Amino acid sequence: MKFEPLRCRCATLFSVLTMMAFGWLPILGDFSVGKAEEKAATVEESPLYVFRFIEVAPGNVANWKQAVKDKQLKFNTGKDAAQWGTWRILTGPRANQFARGFRTTRELYTNPVHPVQGIAASWEMPEANHWLEHISPLQESSGNTQIWRPIEGLFSHGITGWGQPRFSQHRRWRMKPGMYQRLEANYKKLIATFDHLQQPVNFSIARLEDGGDFMIYAETLAYNDTADMPSVGRVRQAFIELHGEGEWVKYLQEHNAVMQENAIVETETWMYEPDLSNLTAVPGSELAKAKVQEHIDRVVAAFKKQDIEALMGEFVDGSIRSVSMSSGPAQGNKAVKKSLMQSFKGDATPDNSTLVGNILDARFIDSDTILAHGNFTVTNEKGDVIRSGKWGDVLRMEDGNAKFLLQSAYAERLDSMVPPNFSVSEATDQQQQSADFKSINRSIQRFTDAYNRADVTALTDEFTEDAVRVVSGLSGVHVGHDAIRNSFESKWSGEVDITSGSVLKARVLHTTPINSSLVGGAGIWWLTSSDGKVLDGGYWGNVFRKHGDEVKLLLECAGSQSMVD
């Protein structure tokens, strides 16, 4: 039996919370869910949530669920397998149907890591064909696909832990054309109220991107126990406490002003089916920043003592270290230890020097790995700045601690620096034959070729849409295509720009896998004038996202060699 949809012929002032069995898209109730790939941050490209709705006859439900479970076990148990979520819809217009979906981005929906989760997915793919042969016959219908986009900044996270919320409730309705700015500004007050409540619930806002009327917005309330849901009265009280007397009525009036007259309001409750899903819980950015800060604190303490063994404890086996105060990128325990010793050799870092590291952004790119970037300053015993610069790292969780998988940090160019003097070993023949090495090498070649012909469009295209450019010698950090495009119009190290006729060259020395969709790499670069004079040179340690057989930059972190006189 299907329940009739709840339909309100108009939105009254009280409707916004009397309907607070919110919660469209349960996956939106927890941003820390499995993805079709890896956000990655304020840096991460806006996610999309893709759902299809499946109707199963009551007599076939048990068999359908078992068939989906079997399919999950066959295709979706590995760490790098495509991730799917399944929900049973308990109430509302689609009561007793199932929703099945995944998280992706615009770029990845077009160029998916797992083709079965792409816009051009075909039933000929083994995973899809298995569904067609073994599961589809048990279904009465599989409805239209819907794609939802969460609204940036309109999310309150109150549930602790990393798992999927057990229940989600939604309320969806139509906005008047041209009202999205007012709507989203008004919702910020309600988001702040949920933050103020500090209840174990998640609350978020999303907009329908495809599969229906794009004027539809949805509110999502995700929770694990109905006892956790705040009452209407408690939400009203918290709103007034936070925003002041009279603001609650103004909020409701504004909500109705942006809502279509005679708008149909629908609510549904969904229940997560863990046995039919394999969504990996990915912690949020707050935990990522906390773990990176703990790591920085340990590094700072060891740096102060110039304790090489303690610093070595902050690297996982096989990690890469690429920093300006060394003779070149290093990979593996022995080489990393030598690189650390070079950073303290002679007067490079005087005794009792102090390192300060600041985090600009940090996010989990999978359940075990963090991508982060920031800046640093080193001062001597008198407080004078010895060097400062930027860093962009990949950190792996090991025994509860974040440790370097790829350290990439470079000082700003100083007058005391000597011309680059590389002392590096070329990649072995075995390394050069790996698919990752070849794809990174092609990307680096395309990058340098584009730079040398001053092709800013081609340079920008070597980055993913959500990429970050962290380059010492350039002012600031550049996030997204527009900012990255503008960065190539800035002068390098204050003296050379892309149109000066300078020639950029680079080589790949090391690579390391990060996960199924990301790979890290490190190498050297040097810049010469048109007559061959070396102007600058240094190292790079980057993160690349796979696109079929090719890769694009998700994080570029590079800088000059800083071996001082």
SULDAMO-V497728 format. One record per pair of residues at least 24 apart in sequence whose ideal C-beta (glycine too) atoms are under 7 Angstrom apart, sorted by the first residue. I is the first residue (numbers start at 0). J is the second residue. If there is no record, write none. Layout:
I,J + I,J
This chain:
1,94 + 1,95 + 2,90 + 2,91 + 2,94 + 4,91 + 4,92 + 4,265 + 5,91 + 5,265 + 5,266 + 6,263 + 6,264 + 6,265 + 7,264 + 8,261 + 9,260 + 9,261 + 10,172 + 10,255 + 10,258 + 10,262 + 10,264 + 12,251 + 12,252 + 12,255 + 14,264 + 15,251 + 15,254 + 16,231 + 16,234 + 17,231 + 18,170 + 18,264 + 18,266 + 19,220 + 19,231 + 20,168 + 20,170 + 20,266 + 20,268 + 21,168 + 21,169 + 21,170 + 21,218 + 21,219 + 21,220 + 22,167 + 22,168 + 22,169 + 22,218 + 22,219 + 22,220 + 22,221 + 23,169 + 23,171 + 23,205 + 23,217 + 23,218 + 23,219 + 24,48 + 24,147 + 24,169 + 24,205 + 24,217 + 24,219 + 25,86 + 25,164 + 25,167 + 25,219 + 25,221 + 25,269 + 25,271 + 26,84 + 26,100 + 26,102 + 27,147 + 27,149 + 27,203 + 27,205 + 27,219 + 28,164 + 28,167 + 28,201 + 28,203 + 28,219 + 28,220 + 28,221 + 29,158 + 29,163 + 29,164 + 29,201 + 29,221 + 30,154 + 30,283 + 31,161 + 31,280 + 31,281 + 31,282 + 31,283 + 32,84 + 32,102 + 32,163 + 32,278 + 32,281 + 33,82 + 33,102 + 33,277 + 33,278 + 33,279 + 34,82 + 34,102 + 34,103 + 35,81 + 35,101 + 35,102 + 35,103 + 35,107 + 35,111 + 35,112 + 35,113 + 35,116 + 36,107 + 36,112 + 36,516 + 37,364 + 37,365 + 37,514 + 37,516 + 37,517 + 38,362 + 38,465 + 39,362 + 39,364 + 39,370 + 39,465 + 40,284 + 40,360 + 40,362 + 41,360 + 42,360 + 42,465 + 42,467 + 42,478 + 43,362 + 43,465 + 44,104 + 44,105 + 44,106 + 44,464 + 44,465 + 45,104 + 45,148 + 45,151 + 46,102 + 46,104 + 46,149 + 47,103 + 47,104 + 47,105 + 47,108 + 47,146 + 47,148 + 47,208 + 48,100 + 48,102 + 48,147 + 49,100 + 49,101 + 49,103 + 49,144 + 49,146 + 50,98 + 50,99 + 50,100 + 50,144 + 50,145 + 51,99 + 51,100 + 51,141 + 51,142 + 51,144 + 52,93 + 52,96 + 52,98 + 52,142 + 53,96 + 53,97 + 53,99 + 53,138 + 53,141 + 54,96 + 54,138 + 54,139 + 54,140 + 55,97 + 55,137 + 55,138 + 55,139 + 56,139 + 59,137 + 62,137 + 63,134 + 63,137 + 63,138 + 64,275 + 66,133 + 66,134 + 66,137 + 67,134 + 67,275 + 68,274 + 68,275 + 70,129 + 70,130 + 70,133 + 70,134 + 71,275 + 71,277 + 73,129 + 74,126 + 74,129 + 75,277 + 76,277 + 79,514 + 79,515 + 80,277 + 81,113 + 81,115 + 81,116 + 81,126 + 82,277 + 82,278 + 82,279 + 83,276 + 83,277 + 84,276 + 84,278 + 85,272 + 85,275 + 85,276 + 86,269 + 86,270 + 86,271 + 86,272 + 87,270 + 87,272 + 88,267 + 88,269 + 89,268 + 89,269 + 89,270 + 90,267 + 90,268 + 91,265 + 91,266 + 91,267 + 91,268 + 92,265 + 92,267 + 93,267 + 98,269 + 106,463 + 106,464 + 110,546 + 110,547 + 112,515 + 112,516 + 112,545 + 143,210 + 144,210 + 145,207 + 145,209 + 145,210 + 145,211 + 146,208 + 146,209 + 146,210 + 147,205 + 147,206 + 147,207 + 147,208 + 147,217 + 148,205 + 148,206 + 148,208 + 149,203 + 149,205 + 150,183 + 150,204 + 150,205 + 150,206 + 152,187 + 153,183 + 153,186 + 153,187 + 153,190 + 153,203 + 153,204 + 154,190 + 154,203 + 155,190 + 155,193 + 155,194 + 155,201 + 155,202 + 156,201 + 156,283 + 157,193 + 157,197 + 157,198 + 157,199 + 157,200 + 157,201 + 158,199 + 158,200 + 158,201 + 158,221 + 158,223 + 159,199 + 161,280 + 161,282 + 162,280 + 163,271 + 163,278 + 163,280 + 164,201 + 164,221 + 164,222 + 164,223 + 164,271 + 165,223 + 165,270 + 165,271 + 166,222 + 166,268 + 166,270 + 167,219 + 167,220 + 167,221 + 167,269 + 168,220 + 168,266 + 168,268 + 169,217 + 169,218 + 169,219 + 169,266 + 169,267 + 170,217 + 170,218 + 170,264 + 170,266 + 171,215 + 171,216 + 171,217 + 171,265 + 172,216 + 172,258 + 172,262 + 172,264 + 173,212 + 173,214 + 173,215 + 173,259 + 173,262 + 174,214 + 174,216 + 174,257 + 174,258 + 174,259 + 175,257 + 175,258 + 175,259 + 176,214 + 178,257 + 181,253 + 181,257 + 182,216 + 182,257 + 185,250 + 185,253 + 185,254 + 188,242 + 188,250 + 191,241 + 192,234 + 192,237 + 192,238 + 192,241 + 195,237 + 195,240 + 195,241 + 196,229 + 196,237 + 198,227 + 198,229 + 199,227 + 200,227 + 200,228 + 279,365 + 279,366 + 280,366 + 281,363 + 281,365 + 281,366 + 282,363 + 284,361 + 284,362 + 287,361 + 287,362 + 287,363 + 287,369 + 288,358 + 288,361 + 290,369 + 290,401 + 291,358 + 291,361 + 291,369 + 291,371 + 291,394 + 291,401 + 292,358 + 293,400 + 293,401 + 294,394 + 294,400 + 294,401 + 294,402 + 295,356 + 299,354 + 299,356 + 302,354 + 303,353 + 305,343 + 307,336 + 307,339 + 307,340 + 310,339 + 311,335 + 311,336 + 311,339 + 313,402 + 313,403 + 314,402 + 314,403 + 315,395 + 315,397 + 315,402 + 315,403 + 315,404 + 317,511 + 318,403 + 318,404 + 318,405 + 319,405 + 319,509 + 319,511 + 319,519 + 319,521 + 319,540 + 320,406 + 321,406 + 321,407 + 321,521 + 321,538 + 321,539 + 321,540 + 322,406 + 322,408 + 322,409 + 323,388 + 323,409 + 323,410 + 323,537 + 323,538 + 323,558 + 323,559 + 323,560 + 323,561 + 324,561 + 324,562 + 326,422 + 326,423 + 327,421 + 327,422 + 327,423 + 327,523 + 327,538 + 328,423 + 328,508 + 328,509 + 328,521 + 328,522 + 328,538 + 328,540 + 330,509 + 347,563 + 348,377 + 349,379 + 349,380 + 351,380 + 352,377 + 352,378 + 352,379 + 352,385 + 353,378 + 359,476 + 364,517 + 365,514 + 367,395 + 367,396 + 368,393 + 368,395 + 368,513 + 368,514 + 369,394 + 369,401 + 370,542 + 370,554 + 372,467 + 372,469 + 372,476 + 372,554 + 372,556 + 375,408 + 386,410 + 386,413 + 386,561 + 387,411 + 388,471 + 388,558 + 389,469 + 389,471 + 390,556 + 391,469 + 391,554 + 391,556 + 393,513 + 393,519 + 393,542 + 404,511 + 404,513 + 404,519 + 405,511 + 405,519 + 405,540 + 407,521 + 407,540 + 407,556 + 409,471 + 409,537 + 409,538 + 409,557 + 409,558 + 409,559 + 410,471 + 410,558 + 410,561 + 411,471 + 411,472 + 412,472 + 412,492 + 412,559 + 413,561 + 415,563 + 415,564 + 416,559 + 416,561 + 416,563 + 417,562 + 417,564 + 418,533 + 419,525 + 419,533 + 419,536 + 419,537 + 419,560 + 420,562 + 421,523 + 423,508 + 423,523 + 426,507 + 426,508 + 426,509 + 430,510 + 433,510 + 435,510 + 435,512 + 435,518 + 436,507 + 436,510 + 438,548 + 438,549 + 438,550 + 439,507 + 439,510 + 439,518 + 439,520 + 439,543 + 439,550 + 440,507 + 441,549 + 442,543 + 442,549 + 442,550 + 442,551 + 443,505 + 443,507 + 447,503 + 447,504 + 447,505 + 450,497 + 450,503 + 451,502 + 451,503 + 453,497 + 453,498 + 455,484 + 455,487 + 455,488 + 458,487 + 459,483 + 459,484 + 461,551 + 461,552 + 462,551 + 462,552 + 463,544 + 463,551 + 463,552 + 463,553 + 466,552 + 466,553 + 466,554 + 467,554 + 468,555 + 469,554 + 469,555 + 469,556 + 470,555 + 470,557 + 470,558 + 471,558 + 471,559 + 472,558 + 472,559 + 492,535 + 492,559 + 495,526 + 495,534 + 500,529 + 501,526 + 501,527 + 501,528 + 501,534 + 502,527 + 502,529 + 513,542 + 516,544 + 516,545 + 517,542 + 517,543 + 517,544 + 517,553 + 518,543 + 518,545 + 518,550 + 524,557 + 535,559 + 536,560
